[in-house]
Amino acid sequence: MKSVELRVAVRNGDVMRAQYLIVDMYHQNYGILFSNDIVDLNSGIEPYPQSYLLGTVGSEVVAACGLYTRDTYCERYGEVTKDDLQQQLASEGLEARYDVRRTVEVTKLVIRSDYNGRGLGRWLFQAAHSAAFVMRGDEKPPLILCCATRSIFAAMHEASGIRARPLRKFPDYPVHERYRSADNPMDSRLIIPTVDIPPAIWNKPLPCALTLEER
């Protein structure tokens, strides 16, 4: 049996290792590059996330996930506005509990190919929606934005019991053409943590470990 440890990447070395796995997997699978200086979705260049989760087996990095803590993808490229978010809060009577200026976005979840199909992706996905990852000392929970194909929302969010509220269809950019299609378009959606995330997921502690059965 192997044990996967999942932790927030705090040290520079862990941040770089998480970035490396994400860059490697996205370039291999989708031809996507990353940069903080020149971002161009028409040329296949996306922005790096600002925070990361790192999954390791011993010294090996086997999984990673990112978090935009500013300049979220949905707002920067998906045409989502603060009014869109305010309307969703108003529909739940939650205007006083959340600040539409405080948004984060879970993004770039990757599993090393030799660890696919072992339940690691769902476990990492749920941990990425925990308070331990998205808050880390904030007084109020942030609003969580997400951008994905509708098949991903069904396979990950719905299967985990996380409600992702549709905001807008995401515009078509060349950078997404390898996984977006007319039958499986991309959406920008909103998650209101204390309403839309099951407590067992929201309160998941980090670091944590998962034992995988040997193949």
N, C-alpha and C positions, 0 to 999 in steps of 0.2 A: 504494500500500500504506500501511496505517496501523499504527503500533506502539503497543501497549498496555503501559504500565508498571504493574507491580504492586508495591506496597510496604506495609509495616506503617505504619499511621497513627500517627505519634508526635506531631507538632505539633498543637496545638489546632485549627488551621484544617483540617487533614486529617481529624481526628476528626469535626468538625462537617459536613464535606462528605460523608463516608461515612454519617453519621447521616441527613443530609438525603435522600440517594438512597434509603436503606432506608425511611425514613418515607414518602416520596413513593410509592414502588412498592407498599408494603404497604397504604397507604391507598387508592390507586387500584384495586388488584386485589382486596383482601380487606376493605376498610373498617376496617382495624386502626389503632389509635392507639398511641403509646408514651409512657411516663412512668416516672420513677424514684420518684415520690412516691405515686401512686395506681395500683396495678396490679389489674385486675379482668378475668379471662378471661371472665367471664359478660357483661361489658359491652364487650368488644372492646379492652381496654387491656392491652398487654404491656410487660414491662420492657426498657429499653435494654440491649444488650450493653455490656461494659466495654472491649473492645478491637476493633480493626477492621483489615481489609485494604482497600486503596483501589486501584482500577484507573483509570488516566487515559490519555487521548489528548491530548497537549499539556496545555492547561489545563482540559479537559473531564473530568468524572467520568462514567465509563461502567459501572463495576461496583464492588460492595462486598460485604463479608461480615463478620459479627460473631463475637465469641467471648465467651461468659460465662466469666469467670475466678473467679466466686464465685456462690453462690446459683443453681446451674444449674437450668435449666428442668425437666429430667427429675426432679431431686430435689425441687424446690420444688412442682411441680405434677403430676408423673408418678408419684409414689408409689415412686420408686426409693430403696432404702435402702443404707446402707453394707454391710449383710450381703449384699445382692444382689451388690455389687461384689466383696466378699471371696470369695464362692463362685466367681465367675468366675476370680479370680486363683488360688484353690486348685486349680481344675480344670487349670490350666497349670503349677502349681508355682512361681508367681511372687510369692508373698506378700512375699518379702524385697526384691523389685525395685521394687515400687510401693506407694504410700501411698494408701489409699482416701479419706483426707481431702483429697487433692490431685486435684481434678477440674476439667475445663473442658468447654465445650460449643460446638461449631461451630454457627452459626445465622445465619439471615436473609441468605442468599446472594441477591443481586439483580443482574440485568444490565439496563441501559437498553434499552428496547424496540427501538430502532433498531440495537442490536448483538446481538440474539438470533439464534440459528442459525448462529453463526460459530465455534463451538468455544470461545468465551470462558468459558462456564459451567463446562465440565469442567476447564479449565485453572485457573480460580479455585478450584474445589472442591478440586482436588488440592493446590494451594498452601496452602489453609486447613488441610490435614492434615500440614503440614510442621513439623519441629522448630523452624524459624526463626520460625514464627508462634505455635505453642502453648507453646513453652518459654521462649525468650528469657532465658537465663541460669540457669534452674533446674538443680539438680544431677540430679534424677531426672525422667524424662518424666511428665507427668500422665496420668491416665486420661481418655480422651475420650468424653464422652457425646453422644448425638445423638437427636433426636426428629423423626420425619418419617413421611409416608405410606409404605406398602409399595412403591408404584410408584416413589417417589423413591429408596428404598434399592436397588431393582433398577436404575434408570436411572443412578444416580450412584455409589453405593458398590460394588455388584457389578461394574459396568462398568469401574471404576477398579482393581479387584482389592483393594479394602479390605474386610476382614471386619468386619461390624457384628453383634455378638452380641445376640440378643434378650434383653431383661430383663423387660419388662412391656408389655402393651397400654396405650397412653396413654388416660387417661380422656377422655370426650367433653365438650368445652367449646364453648359457642356461638362463641367466637372463631375456631375452626377449621372451621366448618361449610361454608365456601365451597370447601374443597379436601379435606376428609375425607368418606368415605362408608362405608356398610356393606360395600361391596365393596373399598374401599381405606382401611382403618383406619390409625390412627397407632400407632407403636410407640416405646418408649424402648429404645435399644440402646447397647452398650458397645464401644469400640475400644481394644484394648491395643496401644499404638503399635509396640513393637519386635517384636510377633508378628503383628499384623493389617494393618500398613501396608507396602506394598512399599518397599524401600530407596530406589528412585528418587524416590518421592513424599516419604518421610520426610526425605530429605537434600536436597530441593529448596532452592536458595538464594533468599533475598530481599534486596533487590529483584531482579526479573527482568522480562523483556519478551517479548511475543508479537507477531509480525507477522501482521496479518490481510490477506487478499486483499480487494481492492476489489470491491464488488458492481457 
